[in-house]
Amino acid sequence: MNTLKFTKMHGLGNNYIYVNMFKETIAEADMPQLAVDVSNPYTGIGSDGMILICPSDVAPVKMRIFNNDGSEAKNCGNGLRCVAKYAYEHALVSETQFQIETLGGLVTAKVTTDHNDKVSLVTVNMGNPILQPQKVPVNGFNNLDQVINESVTFNGTSLNMTAVSMGNPHAVFFVDNITEAPLHSLGPIIEKDPMFPDWVNAEFVEVVSKSEMHFRVWERGSGITQACGTGACAAAVAAILNEMAERNTDITVHLAGGDLIINWKDNGEVWMTGPAEIICTGEYHNNK
Ligand SMILES: N[C@@H](CCC[C@H](N)C(=O)O)C(=O)O
């Protein structure tokens, strides 16, 4: 029986099991199944997935994110804020601003600390959104440079879609009333529609004003979660592309688990600010 030290953390309720790979060892081939096992709420710890905090050749730390179905994603906004908090509080970094390597590239994180030198807030430069349909990726729009407010049908329901990649793929749908968004009924259908060769994170968004919106998500590989950082970035970008919000402006995104501030700067970068919290630490007994 192997044991594994872990820290469970969340960003606005989007919770993962974090493993410090500077100290722990997991064989590459075992990672997907371990993510499934630790995420199980009955026989595991219970989480939206597993995040590995790894050594990197190009940054102080590298993040790897596995959804709770075992699939690996290239990016995770809430995960990046938690990795930044963990790295700072465990002295894996010494500065308050540092880079984190992801499978999608390098990002810069900046931590804000309280009087006890604990991280209270993290801002991450999430980089430039990717809008070309082939790169999101989304099929069927190769004649377009960007997929903005395009009519699509899922299970007989017509919706208007804006497609954005933040390193991982997002399909954003604007609705009049967030409480009536077809999250449960269409979320799983949209996620695996053949239009999306890598599957997709599906987001429903109700715009309140040019700087405020409500947001709900069906995450690829995890289902409904309380929050999705990359999804909130994609939602803000989509709102701006649809002229419902503005560049270079702080946009408050209300997620089920709390608020994120997103700003798509004039230079093309998307900045995300929000909290990161430690829930508990422990030792997982892998009985397999
Ligand atoms: N919760 C995350 C995104 C996690 C990965 C996503 N489910 C995917 O497969 O792309 C976030 O906060 O961004």
The ligand as an SDF file (V2000), in Angstrom:
LIG
                    3D

 13 12  0  0  0  0  0  0  0  0999 V2000
  -11.5530   24.4000  -13.1900 N   0  0  0  0  0  0  0  0  0  0  0  0
  -10.5760   24.8500  -14.0820 C   0  0  0  0  0  0  0  0  0  0  0  0
  -10.4430   24.1850  -15.4110 C   0  0  0  0  0  0  0  0  0  0  0  0
  -10.0640   22.7110  -15.2690 C   0  0  0  0  0  0  0  0  0  0  0  0
   -9.8360   22.0150  -16.5830 C   0  0  0  0  0  0  0  0  0  0  0  0
  -11.0760   21.9190  -17.4270 C   0  0  0  0  0  0  0  0  0  0  0  0
  -12.0910   21.1060  -16.8380 N   0  0  0  0  0  0  0  0  0  0  0  0
  -10.6730   21.3520  -18.8070 C   0  0  0  0  0  0  0  0  0  0  0  0
  -10.7260   20.1250  -19.0100 O   0  0  0  0  0  0  0  0  0  0  0  0
  -10.3090   22.1370  -19.6740 O   0  0  0  0  0  0  0  0  0  0  0  0
  -10.3650   26.3460  -14.0670 C   0  0  0  0  0  0  0  0  0  0  0  0
  -10.5200   26.9360  -12.9800 O   0  0  0  0  0  0  0  0  0  0  0  0
   -9.9710   26.9350  -15.0790 O   0  0  0  0  0  0  0  0  0  0  0  0
  1  2  1  0
  2  3  1  0
  2 11  1  0
  3  4  1  0
  4  5  1  0
  5  6  1  0
  6  7  1  0
  6  8  1  0
  8  9  2  0
  8 10  1  0
 11 12  2  0
 11 13  1  0
M  END
$$$$
